[in-house]
Amino acid sequence: MEKTQDVVLGVLSGLGYVFKYPGLEAYLESISRCGYTGRKVMLVWNINPAARQALLKYGFELVDINPWPTEPFFHARMRLAWEYLKNHYKEFRFVFWFDIKDFVFQTNPSVWMEENIGDAELIGSTECVTIEQEETNQIWARSILGEEKYQEIKDEEVVNGGTWAGTVEAMTEVFSEVNKGCSTYSGPYPPCQIWINYVLRQKPFKSVLRIPRWSESFAACLHPVWWVGAREKCRPYLRDNAPVLHLETCTLYPGTSNDMLKERVGFNNHWGKDKPFSMLPVEAGPMAGVGCVSKPKNKPFAVVHGYDRDWAVKEMFEFKYRFDSKFNLEEFKEFKEKQTAHLRALFKRPLRSPDVKNFNSSGNLPQPTRVFRRNS
């Protein structure tokens, strides 16, 4: 089999998904630009007519689910993925299970798989901390799996449940097992993420699972790295260098220990469009913002998940992946200046961004104590 027989598989439901956040524009435009030539299948129900039109325009095969699922979305999508793959597994080579609203393709994931999967059958995307070290995953594991299973996997690295891939046979079997686990849970948390982590660490899957380092450029999963409620807690435990941004092209690369950072895109510590775009000096420290480089030393990440966990970077990516447009840094800065001026006049109040003097001696900006809640 070849690239055209790969599949990007997703599940979408809800009338709110149109174009802008939470939406489809960056996702659709990025997959169109990255060179991917395989099939694109979306399992859908109760979606906005505009979203349907956009998906069809970008070459997606829509599988309408009828009747609509009665179980919660995070239960339903595991069952639906398994049911689809068990009926279609002979059609595909690699399956890419990717989330949608906070996800972009930077390069062709089929090429990455051909060059890097080796003898593995499953590729997981690390969040570079363990389940015990990341507050949300620890809570989910204890609440959903129970203490005994939590103890089994607490020292395993978090695999992002919305960014993994593999051969169609292995993926189908994993979905089958994850679906069984999710169907037994009736609590308040989304069970799929932690059940994926558990199943991947069981026989026979663990022996065919490979979790690439960030330096291998498969996926940047940014949930505990950029989000205000998690980054300070997780940063000391990161097992890889933090990603860096090539500012002129708005492209994310794996970082290295000797990157020559020239400045930082300042983190916005509360989501909102009313924050001006800010650049900070490198000396502000890693909690101040994303490091920017002129000459990246690695290949760009094939895919980026969770780019929206910081609003400043989110706006840059969505400006880049506007329909029928390209990224220009000066145009983006002008766009932000006009947006900020408009909102300042509208609300008649000053707008603030992080300032170097707000950071303590270790480069940390004090954060509120919160449990990070994913919206996959």
Secondary structure, DSSP 8 states (H G I E B T S, - for coil): --GGG-EEEEEEEETT-SSSSSSSHHHHHHHHHTT--SEEEEEEEEE-HHHHHHHHHTT-EEEE-SS---S-HHHHHHHHHHHHHHHHGGG-SEEEEE-STTEEESS-HHHHHHHH-TT-SEE--EEEEETTTSHHHHHHIIIII-HHHHHHHTTSEEE-TTEEEEEHHHHHHHHHHHHHHHTT--SSS--HHHHHHHHHTSTTTGGGEE---GGGTSEEE-HHHH-TTTHHHHGGG-SS---EEETTTTEEE---TT--EEEEEE--SS--TTS---EE-GGG-TTTEEEEESS-SS---SEEE-GGGSHHHHHHHHHHTSTT----HHHHHHHHHHHHHHHHHHHTS------GGGS-TTS-------------
